[in-house]
Amino acid sequence: MNRTILKTLLVKHEGLRLKPYLDTATPPNITIGVGRNISDDGISADEAHILLDNDIHECVARLPSICPAFGSLDDTRQHVLIDMAFNLGIDGLRHFQKMLSCVESRDFVGAAREMLDSTWAKEVGDRANELAAMMSGAN
């Protein structure tokens, strides 16, 4: 079987959609990619990990734009910022100006305090407590 020809045929007939959409079935299914019915089929663990790897790569590439010190931080503090970016998005994390300023000046206790003094911390509870402890070095 020539997979290249098959893929070309399937893309031609199914289309290539990079954002979820509702297909024409009744009732409609949430679909993405080249006809992937995620309503019924979801994704595999392997696919989820590919997406995760891609998302981590994107975070690592974008974080220096809001935290120039990012590349010089130790792994633990980089992990904290990536975790927060996953939860908030880069644009959401950008609003943590006082925390980011503390990170830039290597005031990690202050950064942790700023993390916990936020609506985000109240919303995510234990996640914020764990990440703040990692940021401050208290873990």
C-alpha positions in Angstrom: 0.0 0.0 0.0 1.3 3.4 -0.9 0.6 5.5 2.2 1.6 8.8 0.5 -1.1 8.3 -2.2 -3.6 7.1 0.4 -3.0 10.2 2.7 -3.3 12.5 -0.3 -6.7 10.9 -1.2 -7.9 11.1 2.4 -6.9 14.7 2.8 -8.6 15.5 -0.5 -11.9 13.9 0.6 -11.9 14.6 4.3 -10.0 17.9 4.4 -7.4 18.9 6.8 -8.7 20.9 9.8 -6.3 22.0 12.5 -9.1 23.1 14.9 -12.0 21.1 16.1 -15.2 21.3 14.1 -18.6 19.6 14.0 -19.0 17.1 11.2 -22.1 16.5 9.1 -23.3 13.4 11.0 -26.5 13.4 13.0 -25.9 14.1 15.8 -22.7 15.9 14.8 -19.3 14.6 16.1 -16.4 16.8 17.2 -13.8 16.1 14.5 -10.2 17.3 13.9 -7.3 16.7 11.6 -8.2 14.5 8.7 -11.6 13.2 9.7 -10.7 12.1 13.3 -13.9 11.7 15.2 -12.7 12.7 18.7 -16.2 12.6 20.1 -16.3 8.8 19.7 -12.6 7.8 19.3 -10.7 10.4 21.3 -6.9 10.1 21.0 -4.5 7.5 22.0 -2.0 7.9 24.9 0.8 8.0 22.3 -1.0 10.8 20.5 -1.5 12.7 23.8 2.2 12.5 24.5 3.1 13.7 21.1 0.8 16.7 21.7 2.4 17.2 25.1 5.9 17.2 23.7 4.9 19.7 21.1 3.2 21.9 23.7 6.3 21.8 26.0 8.5 22.7 23.0 6.2 25.7 22.3 6.3 26.8 26.0 10.1 26.6 26.2 10.3 28.6 22.9 7.9 31.3 24.1 8.7 31.7 27.8 11.9 33.8 27.3 9.6 36.5 25.7 8.0 37.1 29.0 10.8 35.9 31.3 14.2 36.7 29.8 15.9 34.8 32.7 14.0 31.6 31.8 17.0 29.9 30.1 19.3 30.5 33.1 16.9 29.1 35.7 17.4 25.6 37.2 15.1 22.8 36.0 12.7 23.0 38.9 11.9 26.7 38.4 11.7 26.2 34.6 9.2 23.4 35.3 7.1 25.7 37.5 6.9 28.4 34.8 6.0 25.7 32.1 3.4 24.2 34.4 1.8 27.7 34.9 2.0 28.4 31.2 0.1 25.2 30.5 -2.6 26.2 32.9 -2.8 29.9 32.1 -1.4 30.2 28.6 1.6 32.4 27.9 -0.7 35.4 27.7 -2.2 34.6 31.1 1.2 34.1 32.7 2.3 37.4 31.3 -0.1 39.1 33.8 2.0 37.8 36.7 4.3 40.8 36.3 5.3 41.0 40.0 6.1 37.3 40.1 8.1 37.5 36.8 10.0 40.5 38.1 10.9 38.5 41.3 12.1 35.6 39.1 14.2 38.0 37.0 15.9 39.3 40.2 16.3 35.8 41.6 13.9 36.5 44.5 12.2 33.1 44.4 10.6 33.4 47.8 9.0 36.7 46.6 8.0 35.0 43.4 6.3 32.2 45.3 4.5 34.8 47.5 3.2 36.6 44.4 2.0 33.2 42.9 0.0 32.5 46.1 -1.4 36.1 46.2 -3.5 35.6 43.1 -7.0 34.6 42.0 -5.2 31.8 40.1 -3.9 30.3 43.4 -7.5 30.2 44.8 -8.8 28.5 41.6 -6.1 25.8 41.4 -5.6 25.2 45.1 -3.0 22.5 45.8 -1.4 23.0 42.4 -0.5 26.5 43.3 0.8 25.5 46.7 3.0 22.8 45.2 4.4 25.1 42.5 5.0 27.9 45.0 7.0 25.5 47.2 9.0 24.4 44.2 9.6 28.1 43.2 10.7 29.1 46.7 12.9 26.0 47.1 10.9 24.8 50.1 10.0 21.5 48.5 
